[in-house]
Amino acid sequence: MITIIAEKPSVALEIAHIVGAHKREDGFMSGNGYAVTWAFGHLVEIFSEGGDDWGTPLPFLPEEFRLRVIQTRGKDGKPHVDSGCLKQLKIISRLFAKSEYIINAGDAGREGELIQRYIYRYVDGSAPVRRLWVSSLSDEAIREGLDNIRPSEEYDNLYLAGKARNEADWMVGVNATRALTRIMGNERVFSLGRVQTPTLALVCRRYLENKNFVPESFWRILAQSSLGTEPFLVRSDTKYSSKEQCCSDIEAVLNDGILKVDTVERKEINRQPPLLYDLTALQRDANKRYSMTAQQTLSAAQALYEKKLITYPRTGSRYIPKDIFHKIPSILCKLAVQNPKGPAAGLSSQRLNMHSVNDEKVTDHHALIPTGIAPSGLTEDGRRVYELITTRLYEALSPVCSMIETKVHLCSAGVGFTLSSTMTIEPGWKSIRGEKEEQKDEDGNVIPQRIPSFLEGDVCKVSSCTCEEGKTKPKQIFTEDTLLEAMKYAGREVVDEDLKEAIKDCGLGTPATRAAEIETIVRRGYVARKGKQLIPTETGLAVYEVVKDKSIADVEMTASWEKALSEIADGTASAQQFDRGIRDYTKRIVEELLASATSVGPAITGRTMEGASCPICGRELILTTRLARCTDENCGWKIWRTILGKNLSEEDISALAHGESTKEIKAFRSKGGKYFNAQLRLRENGEIEFVFKKREQKQKREQ
C-alpha cells in the first residue's frame, strides 16, 4: 500500500479522486492500492520541559525541542490535548506502519514541508518518503505531479528553514512576552514576537510621525498665459519658503510680461503592463479596491485554490517560467469560452506579452494565474479575488501602453517654469479595465493630456500671476495596502524597481505569513482598523514606548533573519549558525527588556484619570491598559477596557464615569459570533449595560 498525506481534507479528496481511492474510511480514503489521508494543518507543535512554566528563569533557551499534539484551551482556561488531532495522528500512524512508501502531498512551501515532517517524526515513521510538489490542484497538475514524484531529500533544506523559523519564533516569543509581562507587573499578558513586534513598530512610528508632523508653508508662482488662442496654466519650478520673495518674483514676471519657451522635450514611452500577482501584490490591490483585509484576501485565494480555480496562492514570485507560458493560450481559450466578449477572446489570437516570463525569477512557485476552470458558487470575496487575478493575467499579457510625454521649459525674468503632459497613443494593457488613469505631479496636481504645440523660441504673453500657497504633507498613516509593502521592503521607501528586486527577500515575514502578523497585532488589541487605516491603540502605543529602541523592534534586523531563512532553504546558509544567532539575539532582547523595568511609564502600569471619579464612591480612578478601577480597594469598582472584542478609549471610560453613554461603538461580537453596534452606559450598581439606538427611539415614541 502507498499512503498519500495531504495538509487538508479537501486537498486529500482531490488527490484521492485522481489515484482511484474512492472508498471513504475513518480519517482516510482507500482504493487502487492507495490510502489518502490528511492533516488539519498543524497536528503537532514543539515544546520543551519547563516551557509552560512562567516562573522559569529568563532567558529560557532549550537545548532541544520535542513534539506533542497541538494543545487548545478548555473552558477551564487550561491547555488540553486536541482530541481531534490526536485521533487523526493515530490513524496516520497505523497507515504509515503498513505502507510500502509515503507520498508527502503537503502544501508546496516552507510551512507545508514543516507540518509534514513534524507529523512523520511524531508518529516515528520508518517507511521511505517521496514528495508531490504541485502549484495547482487541477486534475492535470496533480497527474503531472504524480508522474514526477521527487525524492524527499531534495526538500531537506526547506524543512530545515521551516524548523529554524519555528524554533526561533518560539524562543523569541516566549522569552520576550514573559519579560515584558513581568516588567508590566503581570497584570496581563503583553505579547511580543519576532515579526509581530517590528510590524507594530512600523505602525506606531508612522502614526506618531503623522500626528506630530508640523506642516510648513511654501509658495509657487501660478502664471496664466496662452499660445495663440490656446490658454495654459504653469507653475514655477521654485518652491519659495518666503511669500515675500514669491511676490517679488511675481512682480518681476508681470513687468517682463512674457514667458519664453527655452526647450521642448517630446519622447514616446512604452509603459509595460504590471507584472502578474504574487500574494502580497494581490492583497494590496484587494485592500485598495475593495477594502479587504490581507487575511480576507488570503482566505478567499486559498478557497479558490482548493476549488482548482487558481494556482498556489502563497507565492512570492510575480513571474512565470516558459513552460507555464506555453500553457497560457489553452487557459485563455477556456476563459474565452466562459466570456466570449471578454478580453481573453482578443488575447488568444494575438502575440502575447512576455514581460512576466522569466525562469530565473521564479521561486518555489510561479505567479498567481487562473487555471481556466469555470468558477461557480463563489462568495463575494472569492468573486472579487478571482476577477482581480484573471484581469491581471489579461493586463500582463497585453501590449505595452504607448504614450507621448512632453516637457516644456519656459522662463520669465529669470524665473523657470515647467509644463508637462502625457498623451496616450495606444492604450494597450490599459484598455483591459477601461479606467482613465490621471497622471499627477509630486504635489498632486493633475498633468493634462493635451497642451499647446510649443516650439523652442515661442513667446507667450503673461495675462496674470498669483501666489499659490502649499503645505508640506506628512507620510500617510498605514493602510493594509501600504503596510504590506513596508513589510515586504523592511520599512524602506523604495521606488527604484531594480533595488526592489534586490531586497525583496529582506522583508518582515513572508507573503504567506504577513496577513497573520497583521491579524495578530489587531487581535492583541495593539492596533485597530479605522476604515482602511491601521491605528495603534493606547495599549499598542504603550508597548511601543517600551520596545521602540530595543532589538526586538528593529525592523531591518528582523528582515535580515528572514533573508537568512531563505538562504537556509536555498542551501547557502547553515541552520545551526542561524540558531546560534537567534539564541544570542534572544538573550539580548531579555536583557534589554528586564533592564528597562524601572523606566516603564504610567501609561502601562496605570495612572490617575484627570477629571473623572469613581461612580460608586467618588474617589480617584486609576486607568491602566487593561482596566479602569477605583483607588479604594474597599470599594473595588472596576471595568475592563476590552468588551466583546472592542477596546474602550479613555473618552469612553470618562463618559461612563460621568454617568453618560458612550458614543455608538461598532462591531461588538457576541458569544454566538454575531456582530452588533451599541452604546455603553452604567447601571446604578456600576455594571455596564448595552444601549441600542432603535430600542431607545421606540421607547421615546411610545412615551
Secondary structure, 3 states (H helix, E strand, C coil): CEEEEECCHHHHHHHHHHHCCCEEECCEEEECCEEEEECCCCCEEEECCCCCCCCCCCCCCCCCCEEEECEEECCCCCEEECHHHHHHHHHHHHHHHCCCEEEEECCCCHHHHHHHHHHHHHCCCCCCEEECCCCCCCHHHHHHHHHCCEEHHHHHHHHHHHHHHHHHHHHHHHHHHHHHHHHCCCCCCCCCCCCHHHHHHHHHHHHHHHHHCCCCEEEEEEEEEEECCEEEEEEECCCECCHHHHHHHHHHHHHHCEEEEEEEEEEEEEECCCCCECHHHHHHHHHHHHCCCHHHHHHHHHHHHHCCCECCCCCCCCCECHHHHCCHHHHHHHHHHHCCCCHHHHHCCCCCCCCCECHHHCCCCCCECECCCCCCCCCHHHHHHHHHHHHHHHHHHCCCEEEEEEEEEEEECCEEEEEEEEEEEECHHHHCCCCCCCCECCCCCECCCCCCCCCCCCEEEEEEEEEEEEECCCCCCCEHHHHHHHHHCCCCCCCCHHHHHHHCCCCCCCCCCHHHHHHHHHHCCCEEEECCEEEECHHHHHHHHHHCCCHHHCHHHHHHHHHHHHHHHHCCCCHHHHHHHHHHHHHHHHHHHHHCHHHCCHHHHCEEEEEEECCCCCCEEEECCCEEEECCCCCCCEEECEECCEECCHHHHHHHHCCCCCCCEEEEECCCCCEEEEEEEECCCCCEEEECHHHHHHHHHHC
